[in-house]
Amino acid sequence: MTRRALLFALACVSFTGLLLAGDISGTWTGTMATGNNQIPLTYKFTQDGAKLTGTVTGPGGDLPLADGKVDGDQISFYVTAEMGGQPARFTSTGTVKGEEIVLETKGESFTSPPMTLKRAK
């Protein structure tokens, strides 16, 4: 393979990776299962390159995302909520799959089953 063909192939692979990842900015909705409860959640993401900011809205109101990151099709962030008068940190990691994000959230003594977020139309 010539050097020119190799550079072209590498450029195509890099460009394809960017297309697959896409921009997840916008509103996404899902339902988190916690025991016998189903909690509706709305995420508002703003992506700026690898940086992810936004909020998650649930029954308790809006919580800002902190330390949000996008790496290819992987996202991560955390939120801090008050639980019993004490701050509690919940870390979320997910995989972007087109118009869906499969997201798992973990707290100190809590791990949610994976939930699927769908982009709001």
Secondary structure, DSSP 4 states (H G I P E B T S, - for coil): --HHHHHHHHHHHHHHHHHHH----EEEEEEEEETTEEEEEEEEEEEETTEEEEEEEETTEEEE-EEEEEETTEEEEEEEEEETTEEEEEEEEEEEETTEEEEEEEETTEEPPPEEEEE--
